[in-house]
């Protein structure tokens, strides 16, 4: 490989935080005009490495050398790396919802004229970069909050394109997207490669990496493991990637689990809920289903089908306007009208959006774990700090949360470890029914395996588990039964062991002829 072929070298990068060496001699070589994937478990150091590259962690806060375009690079902030043509798009989108598409694209990089911002030129340029990312039918004046998350991701990429990007870094770009939006984004990344833009992509979705990557670097526990060159026409060895990520053979993506369903725990009949703003729209339309004790029940549906709306409306009516329907737990009718009442009734809900709805990023692990049921550790209304610490330590160990201390802030944890903290918070309430909404979104294959084990253990303990997931292989791998949802209606129910992805997709796109239970 000649120097002209290489756009980036990172040599022996070491980055330390208090009590943690996040990167320990990591090296990375990226060829010009390729899609280079970076794989590793949550907490392996992938995002930290990219933050070093982009100046989020400025020169002087790490050791090692960055060589970009043949010259040593010392970026002291993001603006410096962007000026050099390096743009990073983080997993959490950095858009301002109230501003328009055009305003977001040029935020901090405004198009200036003699009298201030030249809005005519800004809109012209916005349309140009929007066309490059496939937003040809959208108006630059459209507020970002009114478009879907898939288009918001495209706005972020348009923002990067407007800065004459040469090296585009995408951190989990499809984590919050449905299959269709993910496929479109991967096609766009291929187009960028064909146009000469080099891309670095961090992803936990091995099938997506196999589909687009030209080379794959694996990082484990802050160390470089290996880089694999993908040969055209030769399938990527996903098992090899997994071995490199987790440091061991993972013979199956799903733990062995034998189900022993018991009596009906949750029974929902004719559940009907209206949209909180567009009240003529039903987000749940006469939905009926049941979950037994010791049973893992999946809910499959395309984006916008109403799965999350159903779950949140059941959990203390925290979404939508309830119109009709009944719910019973252990044969006892319940009608929790608040989250607190749902918790008292024995329900728990792990939200799909852990950063917005599941966590307070200003809190520590120990205060987060106990936050959903403070009265359990507050006799007489005063929090027992020893009990708080013991509870946090219990779930840190049981869930294998990677942190030196439970006094660490949750904001410092990787995505997978943050997800474990959210699960620990709800397990602390000792629920009978646990609703898991996209429980493995944005976490690596090793952490997923651990999460599946936790779900199986809950079922073995006689709990009822409701799992919402956009990954059909996941539902088929861990569930006993699967309900399919379309436009707020349950369109079918199948035995997970006797169905296929194709059958699920057929039911997810069909019109319900009757309620399913």
HELIX and SHEET records of a PDB file:
HELIX    1   1 UNK A    3  UNK A    5  5                                   3    
HELIX    2   2 UNK A   46  UNK A   54  1                                   9    
HELIX    3   3 UNK A   78  UNK A   83  1                                   6    
HELIX    4   4 UNK A  101  UNK A  105  1                                   5    
HELIX    5   5 UNK A  119  UNK A  132  1                                  14    
HELIX    6   6 UNK A  144  UNK A  146  5                                   3    
HELIX    7   7 UNK A  149  UNK A  161  1                                  13    
HELIX    8   8 UNK A  179  UNK A  194  1                                  16    
HELIX    9   9 UNK A  206  UNK A  212  1                                   7    
HELIX   10  10 UNK A  238  UNK A  246  1                                   9    
HELIX   11  11 UNK A  307  UNK A  314  1                                   8    
HELIX   12  12 UNK A  339  UNK A  345  1                                   7    
HELIX   13  13 UNK A  354  UNK A  358  3                                   5    
HELIX   14  14 UNK A  365  UNK A  369  1                                   5    
HELIX   15  15 UNK A  374  UNK A  377  5                                   4    
HELIX   16  16 UNK A  379  UNK A  381  5                                   3    
HELIX   17  17 UNK A  385  UNK A  398  1                                  14    
HELIX   18  18 UNK A  410  UNK A  412  5                                   3    
HELIX   19  19 UNK A  415  UNK A  427  1                                  13    
HELIX   20  20 UNK A  445  UNK A  460  1                                  16    
HELIX   21  21 UNK A  472  UNK A  478  1                                   7    
HELIX   22  22 UNK A  496  UNK A  498  5                                   3    
HELIX   23  23 UNK A  501  UNK A  508  1                                   8    
SHEET    1   A 4 UNK A  20  UNK A  31  0                                        
SHEET    2   A 4 UNK A   6  UNK A  17 -1                                        
SHEET    3   A 4 UNK A  63  UNK A  68 -1                                        
SHEET    4   A 4 UNK A  71  UNK A  72 -1                                        
SHEET    1   B 6 UNK A  86  UNK A  89  0                                        
SHEET    2   B 6 UNK A 167  UNK A 171  1                                        
SHEET    3   B 6 UNK A 198  UNK A 202  1                                        
SHEET    4   B 6 UNK A  35  UNK A  39  1                                        
SHEET    5   B 6 UNK A 215  UNK A 220  1                                        
SHEET    6   B 6 UNK A 223  UNK A 229 -1                                        
SHEET    1   C 2 UNK A 112  UNK A 113  0                                        
SHEET    2   C 2 UNK A 116  UNK A 117 -1                                        
SHEET    1   D 4 UNK A 282  UNK A 292  0                                        
SHEET    2   D 4 UNK A 264  UNK A 274 -1                                        
SHEET    3   D 4 UNK A 321  UNK A 329 -1                                        
SHEET    4   D 4 UNK A 332  UNK A 334 -1                                        
SHEET    1   E 6 UNK A 347  UNK A 350  0                                        
SHEET    2   E 6 UNK A 433  UNK A 437  1                                        
SHEET    3   E 6 UNK A 464  UNK A 468  1                                        
SHEET    4   E 6 UNK A 296  UNK A 300  1                                        
SHEET    5   E 6 UNK A 481  UNK A 486  1                                        
SHEET    6   E 6 UNK A 489  UNK A 495 -1                                        
END                                                                             
